[in-house]
Each structure stands twice: as structure tokens, then as C-alpha cells.
């Protein structure tokens, strides 16, 4: 498990992201999902860096908050989800720290909670979850809430507000 920081992050964004302990969050989430021995790579980048990745790999020339690059691709529409007990590198999660901070501010939430939310969101995408249909969005929202509630309980804090995911229009 590793978290890498872009050298282009503003110092305030770097300090914020460093203090969130995404490694611990992701390790505990994998444990909760029965995926001990599995790992992910998480990169914390600037909004411009994430936009370039989004354009290169998704063909979308727009900023986004999180991207997930699974190590094993499922067939489209297969509903594939990583089986319990599977091990290995699941893939890469890329988070825009700038976008996370802006979204948290706009929603009246705190930036560390937004970073945790995006890390869990990316992890669930690596495991085959999606929010392209209403039923899939409900399942992914429920899984996100459950993992973040467990994380909050371990840290002795109130669980964060997790908005319901909506399928794209």
C-alpha cells in the first residue's frame, strides 16, 4: 500500500493530504471487505494533472475529483466484483487534492473527510462498483457509507455525510 504525492501540490494541500492517513484508511477498508493481502496505489495530484489523465485515459478534457485504474478490467456490463480473499495489486486511485478541497468547501464539509470519501470511492471502483444505473449507485452509496462509518468509529469521530450517488445524465 502506498500513497504518493505530486511534487506540484501546493504546500497547504500537501500538508492536508499527508495528515489524513489514507494508507490506514485503505488498509482497514480492504480488511473490512475481506481483501487482506490486497493493495492499491494512491496518487494525490493537482487538478491539472488529474485533468490530463482524464483526457488521456477517458477522453474527457475536464477536471474530476477521482480516477480509478483497475489492474484487472472487467467486461463491460458484467457486474464483476473482486471476490473476497483475492490478493494482489487492485489498481491505482488518483485524487485531485485541489478539487477535493474545493468540493468540501462548497458543500460545507471538511477537506479531510472529502479526501477519505474520494479514496473509498476510488477503491470501490477498483473492485467493480459503479454508479451508472440507479441500483448500482444505491449499492455503491451504501458500501461507501458503511466503510466510512467503520473508519469514523475506529477514529472515534462522527461518520461523515455521504451524499447519494447519482447516475450520470
JOQUI-V868342 format. One record per backbone hydrogen bond with DSSP energy under -0.5 kcal/mol. CO is the residue of the C=O (numbers start at 1). NH is the residue of the N-H. If there is no record, write none. Layout:
((CO	NH) (CO	NH))
This chain:
((2	42) (4	44) (6	9) (10	14) (11	15) (12	16) (13	17) (14	18) (15	19) (16	20) (17	20) (18	21) (21	25) (22	26) (23	27) (24	28) (25	29) (26	30) (27	31) (28	32) (29	33) (30	35) (31	34) (34	85) (35	38) (37	88) (39	90) (39	91) (40	2) (41	93) (42	4) (43	45) (43	95) (44	6) (45	97) (45	98) (46	50) (47	51) (48	52) (49	53) (50	54) (51	55) (52	56) (53	57) (54	58) (54	59) (54	60) (55	59) (59	61) (60	62) (65	96) (67	94) (68	70) (69	92) (75	78) (83	86) (88	39) (88	90) (90	71) (90	72) (91	41) (92	69) (93	43) (94	67) (95	45) (95	97) (96	100) (97	101) (98	102) (99	103) (100	104) (101	105) (102	106) (103	107) (104	108) (104	109) (105	108) (110	114) (111	115) (112	116) (113	117) (114	118) (115	119) (116	120) (117	121) (118	122) (119	123) (120	124) (121	125) (122	126) (123	127) (124	129) (125	128) (127	82) (133	137) (134	138) (135	139) (136	140) (137	141) (138	142) (139	143) (140	144) (141	145) (142	146) (143	147) (144	148) (145	149) (146	150) (147	151) (148	152) (149	153) (150	154) (151	155) (152	156) (152	157) (153	156) (161	163))
